[in-house]
Amino acid sequence: MLQLYDTLTREKLAVSPSEGETLRFYCCGPTVYGPSHIGNFRSFLVQDLFRRVVELGGIKTKHVRNLTDVDDKTIRRSQEEGKSLAEFTNFWGARFHADCNALHILRPHEEPSAVKHIAEQIALIEILMAKEHAYRGADGSVYFSVSSYADYGKLSRLDKRELRLGSSQTAHDADEYEKDSLADFALWKAHKPEDGPNAWDSPWGRGRPGWHLECSAMGMKYLGESFDLHSGGVDLCFPHHENEIAQSEAATGVEFVRHWFHISHLRVEGEKMSKSLGNLYTLADLEEKGWNADEMRYTLLAGHYRQPLNFTFDTMHAAQHALHRLGDFAEKLLQLAGKERLPDYEALLRKAPPEFGVFRPAWEALLDDLNAPEALGQLFKGVKEVETKLKAGQVRAEEAGEILTGLGAIVAAFGWALPAAAGETGGEETPEEIRELAQQRWEAKQAKDWAKADELRDALKEKGWAVKDGTDGYELTSL
């Protein structure tokens, strides 16, 4: 059973359905006002890894991921481009789905949009108003009264003094609406001229829902008043998820979510991502530089999700070589077993949990808080063990088929499509022997076997190749 760190309790907990056989979980989706960048996709890919591990472990899921198609950004950008809100957000929603498909991200079972669930959000506000957890401000907007909910701050562990000092007034909440306390947040925003035609009728006049309200209303509609797990980037822990808990539990009187799953930040070449630095890379940006979606997927999943990940082009090179090594390895086994391809995800689910064989340590690492770095290390340890037997002619066809099942299960968990054997890497064909030496050297370096790493570096140099190390990977160049 998967053990996963819970942000609320600060400990690893077993992931299991609270009711029936289906694990119900919600993921905060994109705000569709532009292309999603690699920082956004780190969260979506880790959530995809989570779902795959749960399902391959034999547990059914109900996965809900929303689309935020009404907020300050979507309204402002759509009007700048002279488009209706629907036309604008539909365009960027389609772009997001195309990128997800390229990255092999499983489609959620439900993908509600905020605009299509205005009625549910109004109904939730009405409950909060009736229970005196919300009030109408002088400007016509409706606010949640943080002081009315005694457990506010339990997720992020902010104390009351911090809240009184206004630490909750972040970029998401820094509006000009009149409210009783800096900590209070908008549930319904009264219409302003700059919103244009983007407003809906409500008992409090025309306006639109606050951003925090959307996820509570849609999560409870599709998963119930209390569900198993909620996920998002660590930046959403406060105030977004804190506000979700407050408004949901104040309305229902029951625990909103049993397990909180947050993914840490992404940095690029050691820098914080920002427009000014030009490092908000999208999938299209990387493809223009000669990389592909599987290499991006490998790179963004290679680090532990609870640790900041430093994206570099050295790590992309390392991912490229690792995938080609796996592709070459799989091809040898397929030829020996007389098979055409690895078992696919859907086929594996029908027999979940699959047999992992020599790759069971990699699977066990994933079950331990989705420890991707350890899983990858164990994967390549298993590959090396089998390669030694292959070279000695000690692998029978039947055994090759069993090894392929275990390999296919780990590949399916990570969601890669392996490249064909002896393919090209980065526009330059690198011999399989060189790729293997470089990967062995990298593994020796990770194991702090410096003598072996130096020996392999010299062997590469003798064969006309130089290897340049980065923080999280390496790059091969011919001399």
C-alpha positions in Angstrom: 0.0 0.0 0.0 1.3 3.5 -0.9 2.5 5.5 2.1 2.3 9.2 1.3 3.2 12.3 3.4 0.2 14.3 4.6 0.7 18.0 4.9 -1.9 18.3 7.7 -0.5 15.8 10.1 3.1 16.1 8.9 3.5 12.3 8.7 3.3 9.5 6.1 -0.1 7.9 6.0 -1.4 4.9 4.1 -3.5 5.9 1.0 -6.7 4.0 1.0 -10.4 4.6 0.2 -12.5 5.7 3.1 -15.7 4.4 1.5 -16.1 1.4 -0.8 -13.3 0.5 -3.2 -12.7 3.8 -5.0 -10.2 6.4 -3.9 -11.7 9.9 -4.4 -9.2 12.7 -5.0 -9.2 16.2 -6.3 -6.3 18.1 -8.0 -6.2 21.9 -8.5 -6.1 22.3 -12.2 -4.8 25.1 -14.5 -6.0 28.7 -14.8 -6.5 28.8 -18.6 -5.2 32.2 -19.5 -2.0 31.1 -21.3 0.2 28.0 -21.9 1.1 25.9 -18.8 4.9 25.9 -18.1 7.2 23.3 -16.7 6.6 24.5 -13.2 2.8 23.9 -13.6 3.5 20.5 -15.2 5.7 19.3 -12.4 2.6 19.2 -10.2 0.4 17.7 -12.8 3.0 15.0 -13.6 3.6 14.1 -10.0 -0.2 13.8 -9.5 -0.3 11.5 -12.6 2.5 9.4 -11.1 0.4 9.2 -7.9 -2.7 8.0 -9.7 -0.8 5.4 -11.7 0.9 4.0 -8.6 -2.5 3.8 -6.8 -4.2 2.1 -9.8 -1.4 -0.3 -10.5 -1.5 -1.2 -6.8 -5.1 -2.5 -7.4 -7.2 0.5 -6.1 -9.8 2.1 -8.3 -9.8 5.9 -8.4 -12.2 8.8 -9.1 -10.0 11.7 -10.1 -11.4 15.3 -10.4 -9.3 18.2 -11.7 -10.8 21.6 -12.3 -10.3 24.2 -14.9 -10.3 27.8 -13.6 -11.9 29.7 -16.4 -13.0 32.8 -14.6 -10.7 35.0 -12.4 -8.8 38.3 -12.6 -6.3 37.0 -15.2 -8.7 35.3 -17.5 -11.0 38.3 -17.5 -8.2 40.8 -18.1 -6.4 38.9 -20.8 -9.6 38.0 -22.7 -10.6 41.7 -22.8 -7.1 42.7 -23.9 -7.4 40.4 -26.8 -11.0 41.4 -27.7 -12.4 37.9 -27.1 -15.2 36.6 -25.1 -14.2 34.8 -21.9 -15.4 31.5 -23.3 -13.6 31.8 -26.6 -10.4 32.8 -24.8 -10.4 30.1 -22.1 -11.5 27.4 -24.5 -8.5 28.1 -26.7 -6.0 27.8 -23.8 -7.9 24.8 -22.3 -7.4 23.0 -25.6 -3.7 23.8 -25.6 -3.5 22.4 -22.0 -5.2 19.2 -23.1 -2.9 18.8 -26.1 0.2 19.2 -23.8 -1.3 16.7 -21.4 -1.8 14.2 -24.2 1.8 14.6 -25.4 3.0 14.1 -21.8 0.9 10.9 -21.4 -1.0 12.5 -18.4 -4.2 10.4 -17.7 -7.4 12.4 -18.2 -9.3 13.0 -15.0 -12.7 11.3 -14.6 -14.3 14.7 -14.1 -12.9 18.0 -15.3 -15.4 20.7 -14.1 -15.0 24.4 -15.0 -15.8 27.2 -12.7 -18.1 29.0 -15.1 -20.3 25.9 -15.5 -20.7 25.6 -11.8 -21.8 29.1 -10.8 -25.1 27.7 -9.3 -23.2 25.3 -7.0 -20.9 28.1 -5.8 -23.9 30.4 -5.0 -25.6 27.6 -3.1 -22.5 27.1 -1.0 -22.3 30.9 -0.2 -26.0 30.8 0.8 -25.2 28.1 3.4 -22.3 30.0 4.8 -24.4 33.2 5.0 -27.2 31.3 6.8 -24.7 29.9 9.3 -23.1 33.4 9.8 -19.7 32.4 8.5 -20.0 35.0 5.7 -21.2 38.6 5.4 -21.9 41.1 2.7 -19.5 44.0 2.5 -20.4 47.6 1.8 -19.4 47.2 -1.9 -21.8 44.3 -2.4 -19.2 41.6 -2.3 -19.5 38.6 0.1 -16.7 37.6 2.4 -15.9 34.6 4.6 -15.3 35.6 8.2 -12.1 33.8 9.2 -12.7 34.6 12.9 -15.9 32.5 12.7 -13.9 29.3 12.0 -11.8 28.3 15.0 -9.5 25.9 13.2 -8.4 28.4 10.5 -4.6 28.0 9.9 -4.4 24.2 10.8 -3.0 23.2 7.4 -0.3 25.8 7.1 0.0 26.2 10.9 -0.3 29.9 11.0 -1.1 31.4 14.3 -3.7 34.0 15.0 -1.1 36.8 15.4 0.2 36.2 11.9 -3.4 36.4 10.6 -4.1 39.6 12.4 -1.0 41.2 10.9 -2.5 40.4 7.5 -0.1 37.7 6.3 -3.0 36.2 4.3 -3.3 39.2 2.0 -1.3 37.6 -0.9 -1.5 38.3 -4.6 -4.6 36.1 -4.7 -6.4 38.1 -2.1 -5.1 41.6 -2.5 -8.2 43.1 -3.9 -9.8 46.4 -3.1 -13.1 45.1 -1.8 -14.2 46.3 1.6 -14.0 43.6 4.3 -13.9 43.5 8.1 -10.5 41.9 8.4 -7.4 41.5 6.3 -7.6 37.7 6.8 -11.2 37.5 5.4 -11.4 36.4 1.8 -14.0 37.0 -1.0 -16.6 34.4 -1.7 -18.5 36.5 -4.2 -17.0 39.6 -6.0 -19.3 42.4 -6.9 -19.2 43.4 -10.5 -16.8 46.2 -11.5 -16.8 48.1 -14.8 -13.4 46.6 -15.7 -14.9 43.1 -15.6 -16.9 43.9 -18.7 -19.8 41.5 -19.4 -18.3 38.8 -17.2 -20.8 38.7 -14.4 -23.6 36.5 -13.2 -26.8 37.1 -11.2 -26.9 36.2 -7.5 -28.9 37.0 -4.3 -26.2 39.7 -3.7 -26.3 41.3 -7.1 -24.3 40.7 -10.3 -20.8 39.5 -9.9 -18.6 36.4 -10.0 -17.3 33.8 -7.5 -14.1 34.2 -5.6 -11.2 31.9 -6.7 -11.0 29.9 -3.5 -14.7 29.0 -3.6 -14.6 27.2 -6.9 -12.6 24.1 -5.7 -14.8 23.6 -2.6 -18.0 23.7 -4.6 -16.8 21.5 -7.4 -14.9 19.1 -5.2 -17.9 18.4 -3.0 -20.3 18.1 -6.0 -18.3 15.3 -7.6 -16.6 13.6 -4.6 -18.9 14.3 -1.6 -18.7 16.6 1.4 -15.7 14.6 2.7 -13.2 12.9 0.4 -9.9 11.0 0.5 -7.2 13.3 -0.9 -6.6 16.8 -2.3 -3.4 17.8 -4.2 -1.7 20.9 -5.6 1.5 22.8 -5.6 3.0 23.7 -2.3 2.3 27.4 -3.1 -1.4 26.6 -2.9 -1.2 25.4 0.7 -1.8 28.9 1.9 -4.1 30.7 1.4 -6.0 28.6 -1.2 -6.2 25.2 0.5 -6.5 26.8 3.9 -9.5 28.8 2.7 -11.0 25.7 1.0 -10.9 23.9 4.4 -12.4 26.8 6.2 -15.4 27.4 3.9 -16.1 23.7 3.3 -16.0 22.6 6.9 -17.9 25.7 8.1 -20.6 24.8 5.7 -20.9 21.1 6.3 -19.5 20.5 9.8 -17.5 17.5 8.6 -13.8 17.0 7.7 -13.3 18.2 4.2 -10.3 16.1 3.1 -8.5 13.2 4.8 -5.1 13.6 3.1 -3.3 16.7 1.8 -0.7 16.1 -0.9 1.6 19.0 -1.9 4.3 19.1 -4.5 7.4 21.3 -4.1 8.7 24.1 -6.3 10.6 23.9 -9.5 13.7 26.1 -10.2 15.4 26.5 -13.5 19.2 26.5 -13.7 19.2 27.4 -10.0 16.9 30.4 -10.5 13.3 31.1 -9.6 11.1 30.9 -12.6 10.0 34.3 -13.9 9.1 36.1 -17.1 11.9 38.5 -16.6 14.5 35.7 -16.7 12.9 34.1 -19.7 12.9 30.7 -18.0 9.1 29.9 -17.9 9.6 27.1 -20.5 6.6 25.4 -22.0 6.6 22.0 -23.7 6.6 23.9 -27.1 9.7 25.8 -26.0 11.5 22.6 -25.2 10.4 20.9 -28.4 11.8 23.9 -30.3 15.1 23.2 -28.6 15.1 19.6 -29.8 13.7 17.8 -26.8 10.6 15.7 -26.6 7.7 15.2 -24.1 9.0 12.0 -22.7 12.4 13.6 -21.8 10.5 16.4 -20.1 8.4 13.9 -18.3 11.4 11.9 -17.1 13.2 15.1 -15.9 10.2 16.5 -14.0 9.6 13.2 -12.2 13.2 12.4 -11.4 13.4 14.3 -8.2 11.5 13.7 -5.0 8.2 15.6 -5.1 8.7 17.0 -1.6 12.1 18.6 -2.5 12.6 21.6 -4.8 13.7 20.3 -8.3 16.3 22.2 -10.2 15.6 21.9 -13.9 18.6 22.1 -16.2 19.5 21.1 -19.7 22.0 18.7 -18.2 19.2 16.9 -16.5 17.4 16.8 -19.9 20.5 15.1 -21.4 20.6 12.6 -18.5 16.9 11.9 -19.1 17.5 11.4 -22.8 20.3 8.9 -22.3 18.4 7.1 -19.6 15.3 6.6 -21.8 17.5 5.4 -24.7 19.2 2.9 -22.5 15.8 1.6 -21.3 14.6 1.5 -24.9 17.7 -0.5 -26.0 17.2 -2.9 -23.0 13.5 -3.4 -23.7 14.3 -4.1 -27.4 16.8 -6.9 -26.5 14.2 -8.6 -24.2 11.4 -8.2 -26.8 13.5 -9.9 -29.5 14.4 -12.7 -27.1 10.8 -13.2 -25.9 9.3 -12.9 -29.4 7.1 -10.0 -28.4 6.4 -6.7 -30.2 5.9 -4.3 -27.3 5.9 -3.8 -23.6 2.5 -4.4 -21.8 0.6 -1.2 -21.8 -1.0 0.6 -18.9 -4.6 -0.6 -19.5 -3.5 -4.2 -19.9 -1.5 -4.0 -16.6 -4.5 -2.6 -14.8 -6.6 -5.6 -15.7 -4.1 -7.7 -13.7 -3.2 -5.2 -11.1 -1.1 -5.5 -9.1 1.3 -6.9 -11.7 4.3 -9.1 -11.0 7.5 -6.9 -10.7 10.2 -9.6 -10.5 13.7 -8.1 -10.5 12.1 -4.6 -10.5 10.2 -5.0 -7.2 12.6 -2.8 -5.3 11.8 0.0 -7.7 8.1 -0.5 -7.1 8.6 -0.6 -3.3 10.5 2.7 -3.5 7.4 4.3 -5.3 5.2 2.9 -2.5 7.4 4.7 0.0 6.2 8.3 -0.5 6.6 8.2 -4.3 10.4 8.1 -3.9 11.2 8.5 -7.6 15.0 9.0 -7.3 15.3 5.7 -5.3 12.9 4.0 -7.7 15.0 5.1 -10.7 18.2 3.9 -9.0 16.6 0.5 -8.3 15.3 0.3 -11.9 18.7 0.7 -13.4 20.2 -1.6 -10.8 17.8 -4.3 -12.1 18.5 -3.4 -15.7 22.3 -3.9 -15.0 21.7 -7.2 -13.3 19.6 -8.5 -16.3 22.1 -7.1 -18.8 24.9 -9.1 -17.2 22.8 -12.3 -17.6 21.9 -11.4 -21.2 25.5 -11.0 -22.2 26.2 -14.4 -20.6 23.3 -16.0 -22.5 21.6 -16.9 -19.2 18.1 -15.5 -20.0 15.5 -17.8 -21.6 12.7 -16.6 -23.7 10.1 -17.3 -21.0 12.1 -15.5 -18.4 12.5 -12.5 -20.8 8.7 -12.3 -21.0 8.5 -12.2 -17.2 11.2 -9.5 -17.0 9.3 -7.5 -19.6 6.2 -7.5 -17.4 8.0 -6.0 -14.5 9.8 -3.5 -16.7 6.6 -2.6 -18.3 4.9 -2.0 -15.0 7.6 0.4 -13.8 7.6 2.2 -17.2 3.8 2.4 -17.0 4.0 3.9 -13.5 6.3 6.6 -14.7 4.2 7.0 -17.8 7.0 7.0 -20.4 6.9 5.9 -24.0 10.4 4.4 -24.6 12.3 5.4 -27.7 13.2 2.8 -30.3 16.5 1.0 -29.8 19.7 2.8 -31.0 17.8 6.0 -31.8 19.2 9.4 -32.1 19.8 11.6 -29.1 19.6 15.4 -29.5 20.3 15.3 -33.2 23.6 13.4 -32.7 23.7 9.6 -32.9 25.4 8.3 -29.8 26.5 4.7 -29.9 24.8 2.3 -27.4 28.2 1.4 -25.9 28.9 5.1 -25.2 25.5 5.7 -23.6 25.9 2.6 -21.4 29.4 3.8 -20.2 28.1 7.3 -19.5 25.1 5.9 -17.5 27.3 3.5 -15.6 29.7 6.4 -14.7 26.7 8.5 -13.6 25.5 5.7 -11.4 29.0 5.2 -9.9 29.2 8.9 -9.1 25.8 8.8 -7.4 27.1 5.8 -5.3 30.2 7.9 -4.5 32.4 5.2 -6.1 34.8 7.9 -7.3 37.5 5.5 -8.6 35.1 3.7 -10.9 33.6 7.0 -12.1 37.1 8.2 -13.0 37.9 5.0 -14.7 34.7 5.2 -16.8 35.4 8.8 -17.7 38.8 7.9 -19.0 37.3 5.0 -21.0 34.9 7.4 -22.6 37.7 9.8 -23.4 39.7 7.1 -25.1 36.7 6.3 -27.3 36.4 10.0 -28.3 33.7 11.2 -25.9 33.7 13.8 -23.2 31.2 13.9 -20.3 30.2 17.2 -18.6 28.5 16.9 -15.2 25.8 19.2 -14.0 23.9 19.4 -10.7 21.4 16.7 -11.6 22.7 15.1 -14.8 25.4 15.0 -17.5 26.0 15.8 -21.1 27.9 13.8 -23.7 29.8 15.4 -26.5 32.1 13.9 -29.1 35.7 15.1 -29.1 
